[in-house]
Amino acid sequence: MSHPEAAPQPFAIFEELEGDGPLVGILIGSESDRELLETAVDELNQRGISNELRVLSAHRDPRGVAEYASTAALRGVRVIIAAAGMAAALPGVVAAYTELPVIGVPLSSSKSVMGGLDALLSIVQMPPGVPVACVSVNGAKNAAILAAKILAQGGSYQGPPLPPTAMA
Ligand code: RP5
């Protein structure tokens, strides 16, 4: 027997799926990261590449990260830039939920270990099977340029993702 009032609510982001999403999604793990990503936004804007910037933390809002990453391609996003500091799990978690290319940007702050080495290793040392491209510490501009280069390739390869056994 069904109880409509007890039905699970759909993810809020599904309501946005009919709109045209931007080509590049930029995620930051904290509002405190925003300033370091401004060069990425500027670079994309100068190139006329549509983009959006959202604050989504892998440890404070994992469900929000999952919602965003798993629906981004449906909204038209083609590359995701994910930036975080310290134990920077955000790019890897995003990559776990999408087939879109993910560019990680390790960030440094006063809380960082060795000027951002903590975030750099967290992002670049993804285990085999779930790749994240990684630019330099605070390398937001290069992340945007790399996103532009990926978009410029035009998607000549349309094959399905490799099965899990082939990625081990
Ligand atoms: C990470 O922890 C964020 O990406 C940020 O770089 C760092 C510190 O975050 P706040 O404590 O300033 O929110 O998750």
Backbone and ligand atoms as CSV (ligand in chain L), in Angstrom:
chain,resi,resn,atom,element,x,y,z
A,1,MET,N,N,0.846,-1.193,0.000
A,1,MET,CA,C,0.000,0.000,0.000
A,1,MET,C,C,0.887,1.251,0.000
A,2,SER,N,N,0.600,2.165,-0.920
A,2,SER,CA,C,1.478,3.331,-1.025
A,2,SER,C,C,0.968,4.492,-0.172
A,3,HIS,N,N,1.894,5.271,0.293
A,3,HIS,CA,C,1.579,6.463,1.081
A,3,HIS,C,C,2.262,7.644,0.421
A,4,PRO,N,N,1.538,8.345,-0.471
A,4,PRO,CA,C,2.166,9.437,-1.222
A,4,PRO,C,C,2.845,10.459,-0.310
A,5,GLU,N,N,2.253,10.701,0.849
A,5,GLU,CA,C,2.840,11.723,1.725
A,5,GLU,C,C,4.197,11.285,2.274
A,6,ALA,N,N,4.463,9.962,2.207
A,6,ALA,CA,C,5.728,9.455,2.739
A,6,ALA,C,C,6.771,9.240,1.648
A,7,ALA,N,N,6.412,9.580,0.389
A,7,ALA,CA,C,7.350,9.345,-0.710
A,7,ALA,C,C,8.606,10.182,-0.525
A,8,PRO,N,N,9.775,9.603,-0.849
A,8,PRO,CA,C,11.011,10.379,-0.707
A,8,PRO,C,C,11.008,11.582,-1.641
A,9,GLN,N,N,11.555,12.674,-1.172
A,9,GLN,CA,C,11.611,13.889,-1.977
A,9,GLN,C,C,12.747,13.778,-2.992
A,10,PRO,N,N,12.516,14.269,-4.243
A,10,PRO,CA,C,13.609,14.234,-5.221
A,10,PRO,C,C,14.693,15.223,-4.823
A,11,PHE,N,N,15.908,14.970,-5.337
A,11,PHE,CA,C,16.980,15.921,-5.099
A,11,PHE,C,C,16.531,17.293,-5.606
A,12,ALA,N,N,16.803,18.314,-4.853
A,12,ALA,CA,C,16.395,19.664,-5.232
A,12,ALA,C,C,16.976,20.066,-6.575
A,13,ILE,N,N,18.197,19.609,-6.872
A,13,ILE,CA,C,18.857,20.058,-8.092
A,13,ILE,C,C,18.148,19.529,-9.344
A,14,PHE,N,N,17.364,18.442,-9.216
A,14,PHE,CA,C,16.651,17.925,-10.368
A,14,PHE,C,C,15.715,18.972,-10.963
A,15,GLU,N,N,15.250,19.903,-10.127
A,15,GLU,CA,C,14.356,20.944,-10.630
A,15,GLU,C,C,15.059,21.849,-11.631
A,16,GLU,N,N,16.390,21.841,-11.611
A,16,GLU,CA,C,17.135,22.730,-12.506
A,16,GLU,C,C,17.530,22.038,-13.807
A,17,LEU,N,N,17.216,20.758,-13.951
A,17,LEU,CA,C,17.773,20.001,-15.067
A,17,LEU,C,C,17.289,20.474,-16.424
A,18,GLU,N,N,16.152,21.148,-16.477
A,18,GLU,CA,C,15.645,21.558,-17.778
A,18,GLU,C,C,16.332,22.806,-18.297
A,19,GLY,N,N,17.009,23.541,-17.417
A,19,GLY,CA,C,17.701,24.742,-17.853
A,19,GLY,C,C,19.006,24.398,-18.540
A,20,ASP,N,N,19.524,25.342,-19.313
A,20,ASP,CA,C,20.823,25.142,-19.946
A,20,ASP,C,C,21.919,25.425,-18.930
A,21,GLY,N,N,22.673,24.428,-18.602
A,21,GLY,CA,C,23.757,24.624,-17.643
A,21,GLY,C,C,24.959,25.257,-18.315
A,22,PRO,N,N,25.908,25.747,-17.533
A,22,PRO,CA,C,27.147,26.298,-18.092
A,22,PRO,C,C,28.064,25.168,-18.549
A,23,LEU,N,N,29.060,25.497,-19.364
A,23,LEU,CA,C,30.004,24.481,-19.826
A,23,LEU,C,C,30.964,24.037,-18.724
A,24,VAL,N,N,31.305,24.960,-17.839
A,24,VAL,CA,C,32.254,24.645,-16.769
A,24,VAL,C,C,31.619,24.896,-15.404
A,25,GLY,N,N,31.703,23.891,-14.558
A,25,GLY,CA,C,31.272,24.051,-13.172
A,25,GLY,C,C,32.490,24.179,-12.285
A,26,ILE,N,N,32.512,25.216,-11.480
A,26,ILE,CA,C,33.622,25.415,-10.538
A,26,ILE,C,C,33.078,25.196,-9.131
A,27,LEU,N,N,33.671,24.256,-8.429
A,27,LEU,CA,C,33.269,23.990,-7.049
A,27,LEU,C,C,34.405,24.378,-6.116
A,28,ILE,N,N,34.057,25.006,-5.003
A,28,ILE,CA,C,35.052,25.297,-3.966
A,28,ILE,C,C,34.546,24.708,-2.659
A,29,GLY,N,N,35.515,24.266,-1.838
A,29,GLY,CA,C,35.132,23.574,-0.610
A,29,GLY,C,C,34.668,24.483,0.493
A,30,SER,N,N,34.939,25.788,0.355
A,30,SER,CA,C,34.595,26.721,1.418
A,30,SER,C,C,34.473,28.121,0.826
A,31,GLU,N,N,33.665,28.919,1.476
A,31,GLU,CA,C,33.566,30.329,1.051
A,31,GLU,C,C,34.930,31.004,1.125
A,32,SER,N,N,35.770,30.525,2.041
A,32,SER,CA,C,37.104,31.121,2.198
A,32,SER,C,C,38.005,30.846,0.992
A,33,ASP,N,N,37.595,29.953,0.110
A,33,ASP,CA,C,38.380,29.626,-1.095
A,33,ASP,C,C,38.060,30.550,-2.272
A,34,ARG,N,N,36.977,31.315,-2.153
A,34,ARG,CA,C,36.444,32.035,-3.318
A,34,ARG,C,C,37.488,32.929,-3.993
A,35,GLU,N,N,38.220,33.693,-3.198
A,35,GLU,CA,C,39.165,34.655,-3.777
A,35,GLU,C,C,40.217,33.956,-4.641
A,36,LEU,N,N,40.657,32.773,-4.203
A,36,LEU,CA,C,41.705,32.059,-4.942
A,36,LEU,C,C,41.216,31.536,-6.293
A,37,LEU,N,N,39.899,31.453,-6.471
A,37,LEU,CA,C,39.351,30.935,-7.741
A,37,LEU,C,C,38.910,32.045,-8.679
A,38,GLU,N,N,39.072,33.281,-8.251
A,38,GLU,CA,C,38.615,34.383,-9.105
A,38,GLU,C,C,39.357,34.421,-10.433
A,39,THR,N,N,40.626,34.028,-10.422
A,39,THR,CA,C,41.380,34.040,-11.684
A,39,THR,C,C,40.818,33.010,-12.670
A,40,ALA,N,N,40.279,31.921,-12.144
A,40,ALA,CA,C,39.672,30.917,-13.037
A,40,ALA,C,C,38.394,31.470,-13.662
A,41,VAL,N,N,37.593,32.113,-12.841
A,41,VAL,CA,C,36.355,32.712,-13.361
A,41,VAL,C,C,36.693,33.774,-14.402
A,42,ASP,N,N,37.681,34.626,-14.088
A,42,ASP,CA,C,38.080,35.685,-15.029
A,42,ASP,C,C,38.570,35.090,-16.346
A,43,GLU,N,N,39.399,34.040,-16.260
A,43,GLU,CA,C,39.952,33.421,-17.462
A,43,GLU,C,C,38.836,32.841,-18.341
A,44,LEU,N,N,37.902,32.157,-17.722
A,44,LEU,CA,C,36.796,31.574,-18.487
A,44,LEU,C,C,35.919,32.669,-19.093
A,45,ASN,N,N,35.654,33.709,-18.305
A,45,ASN,CA,C,34.826,34.812,-18.823
A,45,ASN,C,C,35.496,35.491,-20.006
A,46,GLN,N,N,36.826,35.690,-19.899
A,46,GLN,CA,C,37.547,36.337,-21.008
A,46,GLN,C,C,37.484,35.496,-22.278
A,47,ARG,N,N,37.392,34.189,-22.098
A,47,ARG,CA,C,37.309,33.294,-23.262
A,47,ARG,C,C,35.873,33.058,-23.704
A,48,GLY,N,N,34.928,33.670,-23.026
A,48,GLY,CA,C,33.520,33.522,-23.396
A,48,GLY,C,C,32.963,32.147,-23.078
A,49,ILE,N,N,33.535,31.501,-22.075
A,49,ILE,CA,C,33.086,30.157,-21.684
A,49,ILE,C,C,32.148,30.284,-20.481
A,50,SER,N,N,30.933,29.817,-20.647
A,50,SER,CA,C,29.949,29.929,-19.563
A,50,SER,C,C,30.404,29.101,-18.366
A,51,ASN,N,N,30.165,29.622,-17.189
A,51,ASN,CA,C,30.613,28.936,-15.976
A,51,ASN,C,C,29.749,29.324,-14.792
A,52,GLU,N,N,29.845,28.491,-13.771
A,52,GLU,CA,C,29.163,28.785,-12.506
A,52,GLU,C,C,30.106,28.394,-11.380
A,53,LEU,N,N,30.002,29.088,-10.261
A,53,LEU,CA,C,30.831,28.771,-9.105
A,53,LEU,C,C,29.914,28.460,-7.927
A,54,ARG,N,N,30.126,27.303,-7.334
A,54,ARG,CA,C,29.306,26.898,-6.183
A,54,ARG,C,C,30.209,26.482,-5.019
A,55,VAL,N,N,29.769,26.795,-3.821
A,55,VAL,CA,C,30.457,26.351,-2.612
A,55,VAL,C,C,29.817,25.044,-2.165
A,56,LEU,N,N,30.602,23.967,-2.237
A,56,LEU,CA,C,30.102,22.642,-1.838
A,56,LEU,C,C,31.239,21.881,-1.154
A,57,SER,N,N,31.050,21.557,0.067
A,57,SER,CA,C,32.103,20.884,0.820
A,57,SER,C,C,31.904,19.376,0.836
A,58,ALA,N,N,32.990,18.649,0.557
A,58,ALA,CA,C,32.899,17.188,0.553
A,58,ALA,C,C,32.617,16.629,1.936
A,59,HIS,N,N,33.082,17.317,2.982
A,59,HIS,CA,C,32.859,16.770,4.333
A,59,HIS,C,C,31.692,17.420,5.056
A,60,ARG,N,N,31.338,18.664,4.675
A,60,ARG,CA,C,30.199,19.305,5.346
A,60,ARG,C,C,28.887,19.052,4.614
A,61,ASP,N,N,28.974,18.837,3.305
A,61,ASP,CA,C,27.750,18.641,2.509
A,61,ASP,C,C,27.979,17.565,1.440
A,62,PRO,N,N,28.290,16.344,1.869
A,62,PRO,CA,C,28.569,15.291,0.869
A,62,PRO,C,C,27.377,15.003,-0.036
A,63,ARG,N,N,26.169,15.108,0.505
A,63,ARG,CA,C,24.986,14.868,-0.317
A,63,ARG,C,C,24.850,15.938,-1.408
A,64,GLY,N,N,25.149,17.156,-1.048
A,64,GLY,CA,C,25.098,18.233,-2.042
A,64,GLY,C,C,26.122,18.026,-3.140
A,65,VAL,N,N,27.312,17.583,-2.772
A,65,VAL,CA,C,28.347,17.290,-3.765
A,65,VAL,C,C,27.884,16.167,-4.691
A,66,ALA,N,N,27.296,15.129,-4.116
A,66,ALA,CA,C,26.802,13.999,-4.920
A,66,ALA,C,C,25.715,14.453,-5.882
A,67,GLU,N,N,24.813,15.279,-5.405
A,67,GLU,CA,C,23.732,15.788,-6.265
A,67,GLU,C,C,24.300,16.580,-7.431
A,68,TYR,N,N,25.210,17.487,-7.111
A,68,TYR,CA,C,25.771,18.344,-8.156
A,68,TYR,C,C,26.522,17.509,-9.192
A,69,ALA,N,N,27.427,16.662,-8.712
A,69,ALA,CA,C,28.291,15.914,-9.628
A,69,ALA,C,C,27.500,14.933,-10.483
A,70,SER,N,N,26.513,14.284,-9.903
A,70,SER,CA,C,25.779,13.248,-10.635
A,70,SER,C,C,24.775,13.827,-11.630
A,71,THR,N,N,24.484,15.114,-11.544
A,71,THR,CA,C,23.527,15.729,-12.469
A,71,THR,C,C,24.177,16.766,-13.383
A,72,ALA,N,N,25.444,17.058,-13.170
A,72,ALA,CA,C,26.103,18.131,-13.924
A,72,ALA,C,C,26.050,17.880,-15.435
A,73,ALA,N,N,26.369,16.676,-15.863
A,73,ALA,CA,C,26.397,16.384,-17.303
A,73,ALA,C,C,25.012,16.576,-17.921
A,74,LEU,N,N,23.974,16.194,-17.197
A,74,LEU,CA,C,22.610,16.360,-17.701
A,74,LEU,C,C,22.251,17.834,-17.880
A,75,ARG,N,N,22.876,18.682,-17.082
A,75,ARG,CA,C,22.614,20.120,-17.174
A,75,ARG,C,C,23.440,20.783,-18.268
A,76,GLY,N,N,24.372,20.045,-18.874
A,76,GLY,CA,C,25.179,20.609,-19.948
A,76,GLY,C,C,26.595,20.932,-19.560
A,77,VAL,N,N,26.934,20.737,-18.287
A,77,VAL,CA,C,28.321,20.960,-17.850
A,77,VAL,C,C,29.219,19.942,-18.547
A,78,ARG,N,N,30.400,20.380,-19.008
A,78,ARG,CA,C,31.306,19.481,-19.721
A,78,ARG,C,C,32.641,19.282,-19.012
A,79,VAL,N,N,33.001,20.187,-18.135
A,79,VAL,CA,C,34.223,20.052,-17.336
A,79,VAL,C,C,33.924,20.613,-15.948
A,80,ILE,N,N,34.460,19.934,-14.929
A,80,ILE,CA,C,34.303,20.444,-13.568
A,80,ILE,C,C,35.677,20.777,-12.993
A,81,ILE,N,N,35.801,21.961,-12.466
A,81,ILE,CA,C,36.985,22.372,-11.710
A,81,ILE,C,C,36.596,22.317,-10.232
A,82,ALA,N,N,37.365,21.568,-9.450
A,82,ALA,CA,C,37.050,21.437,-8.026
A,82,ALA,C,C,38.273,21.850,-7.219
A,83,ALA,N,N,38.100,22.827,-6.358
A,83,ALA,CA,C,39.225,23.383,-5.607
A,83,ALA,C,C,38.972,23.259,-4.115
A,84,ALA,N,N,40.003,22.834,-3.403
A,84,ALA,CA,C,39.864,22.710,-1.956
A,84,ALA,C,C,41.238,22.719,-1.307
A,85,GLY,N,N,41.239,23.026,-0.022
A,85,GLY,CA,C,42.484,23.026,0.724
A,85,GLY,C,C,42.491,21.941,1.778
A,86,MET,N,N,43.622,21.812,2.448
A,86,MET,CA,C,43.824,20.832,3.524
A,86,MET,C,C,43.609,19.400,3.009
A,87,ALA,N,N,42.810,18.573,3.696
A,87,ALA,CA,C,42.540,17.210,3.207
A,87,ALA,C,C,41.504,17.324,2.093
A,88,ALA,N,N,41.984,17.686,0.906
A,88,ALA,CA,C,41.107,18.126,-0.182
A,88,ALA,C,C,40.428,16.950,-0.881
A,89,ALA,N,N,39.359,16.469,-0.291
A,89,ALA,CA,C,38.641,15.315,-0.843
A,89,ALA,C,C,37.712,15.693,-1.988
A,90,LEU,N,N,37.388,16.988,-2.099
A,90,LEU,CA,C,36.339,17.407,-3.033
A,90,LEU,C,C,36.538,16.929,-4.477
A,91,PRO,N,N,37.704,17.152,-5.110
A,91,PRO,CA,C,37.827,16.712,-6.507
A,91,PRO,C,C,37.618,15.208,-6.680
A,92,GLY,N,N,38.163,14.412,-5.785
A,92,GLY,CA,C,38.012,12.965,-5.899
A,92,GLY,C,C,36.575,12.511,-5.703
A,93,VAL,N,N,35.877,13.120,-4.780
A,93,VAL,CA,C,34.472,12.754,-4.558
A,93,VAL,C,C,33.639,13.147,-5.779
A,94,VAL,N,N,33.916,14.318,-6.328
A,94,VAL,CA,C,33.198,14.736,-7.543
A,94,VAL,C,C,33.445,13.733,-8.664
A,95,ALA,N,N,34.712,13.347,-8.849
A,95,ALA,CA,C,35.055,12.400,-9.917
A,95,ALA,C,C,34.377,11.046,-9.728
A,96,ALA,N,N,34.101,10.702,-8.482
A,96,ALA,CA,C,33.435,9.429,-8.201
A,96,ALA,C,C,31.980,9.422,-8.667
A,97,TYR,N,N,31.410,10.617,-8.828
A,97,TYR,CA,C,29.991,10.717,-9.172
A,97,TYR,C,C,29.731,11.161,-10.601
A,98,THR,N,N,30.770,11.333,-11.422
A,98,THR,CA,C,30.537,11.816,-12.783
A,98,THR,C,C,31.559,11.237,-13.747
A,99,GLU,N,N,31.170,11.133,-15.015
A,99,GLU,CA,C,32.111,10.757,-16.072
A,99,GLU,C,C,32.763,11.982,-16.689
A,100,LEU,N,N,32.372,13.169,-16.263
A,100,LEU,CA,C,32.991,14.392,-16.788
A,100,LEU,C,C,34.437,14.494,-16.304
A,101,PRO,N,N,35.305,15.121,-17.093
A,101,PRO,CA,C,36.672,15.357,-16.604
A,101,PRO,C,C,36.658,16.328,-15.429
A,102,VAL,N,N,37.440,15.991,-14.410
A,102,VAL,CA,C,37.526,16.814,-13.202
A,102,VAL,C,C,38.953,17.336,-13.049
A,103,ILE,N,N,39.066,18.631,-12.926
A,103,ILE,CA,C,40.363,19.265,-12.702
A,103,ILE,C,C,40.414,19.727,-11.254
A,104,GLY,N,N,41.364,19.200,-10.511
A,104,GLY,CA,C,41.501,19.581,-9.112
A,104,GLY,C,C,42.490,20.725,-8.932
A,105,VAL,N,N,42.150,21.635,-8.068
A,105,VAL,CA,C,43.044,22.742,-7.734
A,105,VAL,C,C,43.344,22.692,-6.235
A,106,PRO,N,N,44.582,22.276,-5.879
A,106,PRO,CA,C,44.940,22.296,-4.461
A,106,PRO,C,C,45.117,23.745,-3.993
A,107,LEU,N,N,44.590,24.051,-2.832
A,107,LEU,CA,C,44.664,25.428,-2.330
A,107,LEU,C,C,45.496,25.499,-1.056
A,108,SER,N,N,46.119,26.639,-0.865
A,108,SER,CA,C,46.878,26.865,0.363
A,108,SER,C,C,46.193,27.942,1.191
A,109,SER,N,N,46.339,27.833,2.485
A,109,SER,CA,C,45.820,28.846,3.393
A,109,SER,C,C,46.666,28.809,4.664
A,110,SER,N,N,46.320,29.627,5.614
A,110,SER,CA,C,47.073,29.652,6.871
A,110,SER,C,C,46.953,28.334,7.621
A,111,LYS,N,N,45.931,27.535,7.297
A,111,LYS,CA,C,45.739,26.246,7.968
A,111,LYS,C,C,46.459,25.103,7.248
A,112,SER,N,N,47.054,25.374,6.105
A,112,SER,CA,C,47.653,24.309,5.297
A,112,SER,C,C,48.945,23.789,5.905
A,113,VAL,N,N,49.281,22.569,5.559
A,113,VAL,CA,C,50.579,21.994,5.909
A,113,VAL,C,C,51.518,22.191,4.721
A,114,MET,N,N,52.690,22.757,5.000
A,114,MET,CA,C,53.724,22.948,3.979
A,114,MET,C,C,53.185,23.665,2.742
A,115,GLY,N,N,52.494,24.742,2.985
A,115,GLY,CA,C,52.063,25.617,1.889
A,115,GLY,C,C,51.083,25.008,0.909
A,116,GLY,N,N,50.393,23.980,1.321
A,116,GLY,CA,C,49.400,23.371,0.429
A,116,GLY,C,C,49.785,21.985,-0.046
A,117,LEU,N,N,50.902,21.466,0.471
A,117,LEU,CA,C,51.314,20.107,0.087
A,117,LEU,C,C,50.249,19.081,0.504
A,118,ASP,N,N,49.565,19.349,1.605
A,118,ASP,CA,C,48.495,18.442,2.045
A,118,ASP,C,C,47.420,18.312,0.963
A,119,ALA,N,N,46.961,19.435,0.451
A,119,ALA,CA,C,45.907,19.407,-0.577
A,119,ALA,C,C,46.427,18.847,-1.896
A,120,LEU,N,N,47.680,19.211,-2.230
A,120,LEU,CA,C,48.271,18.713,-3.482
A,120,LEU,C,C,48.285,17.188,-3.493
A,121,LEU,N,N,48.757,16.582,-2.414
A,121,LEU,CA,C,48.827,15.119,-2.363
A,121,LEU,C,C,47.435,14.502,-2.309
A,122,SER,N,N,46.521,15.145,-1.612
A,122,SER,CA,C,45.150,14.617,-1.521
A,122,SER,C,C,44.511,14.529,-2.902
A,123,ILE,N,N,44.841,15.492,-3.754
A,123,ILE,CA,C,44.200,15.534,-5.080
A,123,ILE,C,C,44.962,14.693,-6.103
A,124,VAL,N,N,46.294,14.817,-6.100
A,124,VAL,CA,C,47.066,14.165,-7.166
A,124,VAL,C,C,47.200,12.658,-6.949
A,125,GLN,N,N,47.046,12.207,-5.718
A,125,GLN,CA,C,47.266,10.792,-5.411
A,125,GLN,C,C,45.977,9.974,-5.467
A,126,MET,N,N,45.102,10.283,-6.407
A,126,MET,CA,C,43.886,9.471,-6.556
A,126,MET,C,C,44.255,8.038,-6.954
A,127,PRO,N,N,43.640,7.053,-6.338
A,127,PRO,CA,C,43.911,5.653,-6.704
A,127,PRO,C,C,43.475,5.372,-8.147
A,128,PRO,N,N,44.061,4.344,-8.771
A,128,PRO,CA,C,43.712,4.018,-10.167
A,128,PRO,C,C,42.223,3.755,-10.337
A,129,GLY,N,N,41.655,4.296,-11.415
A,129,GLY,CA,C,40.253,4.060,-11.727
A,129,GLY,C,C,39.390,5.295,-11.620
A,130,VAL,N,N,39.794,6.234,-10.797
A,130,VAL,CA,C,39.023,7.477,-10.647
A,130,VAL,C,C,40.004,8.650,-10.775
A,131,PRO,N,N,40.322,9.022,-12.026
A,131,PRO,CA,C,41.343,10.048,-12.215
A,131,PRO,C,C,40.840,11.461,-11.946
A,132,VAL,N,N,41.749,12.269,-11.432
A,132,VAL,CA,C,41.522,13.709,-11.296
A,132,VAL,C,C,42.757,14.402,-11.854
A,133,ALA,N,N,42.568,15.285,-12.820
A,133,ALA,CA,C,43.690,16.094,-13.290
A,133,ALA,C,C,44.040,17.081,-12.190
A,134,CYS,N,N,45.322,17.363,-12.019
A,134,CYS,CA,C,45.727,18.224,-10.911
A,134,CYS,C,C,46.668,19.314,-11.399
A,135,VAL,N,N,46.325,20.553,-11.124
A,135,VAL,CA,C,47.209,21.671,-11.456
A,135,VAL,C,C,48.005,22.051,-10.205
A,136,SER,N,N,48.796,23.085,-10.322
A,136,SER,CA,C,49.678,23.477,-9.213
A,136,SER,C,C,48.874,24.037,-8.035
A,137,VAL,N,N,49.538,24.157,-6.899
A,137,VAL,CA,C,48.897,24.763,-5.730
A,137,VAL,C,C,48.472,26.197,-6.086
A,138,ASN,N,N,47.209,26.481,-5.853
A,138,ASN,CA,C,46.588,27.770,-6.198
A,138,ASN,C,C,46.589,28.019,-7.713
A,139,GLY,N,N,46.640,26.950,-8.497
A,139,GLY,CA,C,46.735,27.082,-9.951
A,139,GLY,C,C,45.398,27.262,-10.646
A,140,ALA,N,N,44.627,28.176,-10.178
A,140,ALA,CA,C,43.267,28.360,-10.724
A,140,ALA,C,C,43.282,28.776,-12.194
A,141,LYS,N,N,44.220,29.637,-12.557
A,141,LYS,CA,C,44.271,30.094,-13.954
A,141,LYS,C,C,44.555,28.918,-14.886
A,142,ASN,N,N,45.522,28.081,-14.511
A,142,ASN,CA,C,45.821,26.920,-15.354
A,142,ASN,C,C,44.646,25.950,-15.419
A,143,ALA,N,N,43.904,25.836,-14.340
A,143,ALA,CA,C,42.720,24.965,-14.362
A,143,ALA,C,C,41.725,25.461,-15.410
A,144,ALA,N,N,41.542,26.758,-15.473
A,144,ALA,CA,C,40.603,27.322,-16.454
A,144,ALA,C,C,41.118,27.128,-17.878
A,145,ILE,N,N,42.420,27.322,-18.069
A,145,ILE,CA,C,42.999,27.140,-19.410
A,145,ILE,C,C,42.890,25.673,-19.831
A,146,LEU,N,N,43.159,24.768,-18.900
A,146,LEU,CA,C,43.026,23.335,-19.206
A,146,LEU,C,C,41.577,22.977,-19.530
A,147,ALA,N,N,40.649,23.541,-18.801
A,147,ALA,CA,C,39.229,23.309,-19.096
A,147,ALA,C,C,38.901,23.779,-20.516
A,148,ALA,N,N,39.433,24.929,-20.891
A,148,ALA,CA,C,39.196,25.457,-22.240
A,148,ALA,C,C,39.778,24.530,-23.300
A,149,LYS,N,N,40.957,23.991,-23.028
A,149,LYS,CA,C,41.574,23.067,-23.990
A,149,LYS,C,C,40.752,21.782,-24.121
A,150,ILE,N,N,40.240,21.290,-23.018
A,150,ILE,CA,C,39.394,20.080,-23.068
A,150,ILE,C,C,38.137,20.366,-23.887
A,151,LEU,N,N,37.526,21.503,-23.642
A,151,LEU,CA,C,36.308,21.860,-24.375
A,151,LEU,C,C,36.587,22.002,-25.868
A,152,ALA,N,N,37.788,22.447,-26.211
A,152,ALA,CA,C,38.143,22.680,-27.616
A,152,ALA,C,C,38.323,21.390,-28.395
A,153,GLN,N,N,38.419,20.259,-27.714
A,153,GLN,CA,C,38.658,18.993,-28.411
A,153,GLN,C,C,37.440,18.477,-29.159
A,154,GLY,N,N,36.267,18.913,-28.777
A,154,GLY,CA,C,35.078,18.608,-29.565
A,154,GLY,C,C,34.509,17.224,-29.386
A,155,GLY,N,N,35.045,16.429,-28.481
A,155,GLY,CA,C,34.437,15.144,-28.160
A,155,GLY,C,C,34.474,14.137,-29.289
A,156,SER,N,N,35.651,13.900,-29.906
A,156,SER,CA,C,35.725,12.939,-31.008
A,156,SER,C,C,35.582,11.505,-30.517
A,157,TYR,N,N,35.882,11.264,-29.225
A,157,TYR,CA,C,35.709,9.921,-28.667
A,157,TYR,C,C,34.396,9.865,-27.908
A,158,GLN,N,N,33.499,9.005,-28.344
A,158,GLN,CA,C,32.177,8.941,-27.732
A,158,GLN,C,C,31.911,7.590,-27.089
A,159,GLY,N,N,32.930,6.761,-26.943
A,159,GLY,CA,C,32.730,5.421,-26.432
A,159,GLY,C,C,32.308,5.397,-24.978
A,160,PRO,N,N,31.825,4.234,-24.549
A,160,PRO,CA,C,31.398,4.099,-23.154
A,160,PRO,C,C,32.612,4.028,-22.233
A,161,PRO,N,N,32.423,4.305,-20.959
A,161,PRO,CA,C,33.533,4.167,-20.018
A,161,PRO,C,C,33.963,2.711,-19.919
A,162,LEU,N,N,35.233,2.487,-19.607
A,162,LEU,CA,C,35.740,1.125,-19.466
A,162,LEU,C,C,35.068,0.432,-18.289
A,163,PRO,N,N,34.869,-0.884,-18.376
A,163,PRO,CA,C,34.297,-1.592,-17.234
A,163,PRO,C,C,35.257,-1.569,-16.061
A,164,PRO,N,N,34.730,-1.701,-14.849
A,164,PRO,CA,C,35.593,-1.622,-13.643
A,164,PRO,C,C,36.782,-2.568,-13.681
A,165,THR,N,N,36.618,-3.769,-14.282
A,165,THR,CA,C,37.711,-4.737,-14.282
A,165,THR,C,C,38.885,-4.249,-15.115
A,166,ALA,N,N,38.593,-3.413,-16.130
A,166,ALA,CA,C,39.649,-2.911,-16.996
A,166,ALA,C,C,40.372,-1.730,-16.368
A,167,MET,N,N,39.839,-1.211,-15.265
A,167,MET,CA,C,40.449,-0.035,-14.642
A,167,MET,C,C,41.310,-0.395,-13.446
A,168,ALA,N,N,41.340,-1.676,-13.093
A,168,ALA,CA,C,42.070,-2.072,-11.874
A,168,ALA,C,C,43.563,-1.911,-12.066
L,1,RP5,C1,C,38.637,22.875,2.864
L,1,RP5,O1,O,39.147,23.286,4.073
L,1,RP5,C2,C,38.297,24.118,2.104
L,1,RP5,O2,O,38.453,23.904,0.733
L,1,RP5,C3,C,39.218,25.168,2.638
L,1,RP5,O3,O,40.306,25.378,1.763
L,1,RP5,C4,C,39.711,24.561,3.939
L,1,RP5,C5,C,39.348,25.392,5.123
L,1,RP5,O4,O,37.974,25.672,5.093
L,1,RP5,P1,P,37.307,26.701,6.120
L,1,RP5,O5,O,37.597,26.175,7.494
L,1,RP5,O6,O,37.930,28.051,5.884
L,1,RP5,O7,O,35.846,26.690,5.784
L,1,RP5,O8,O,37.509,22.079,3.025
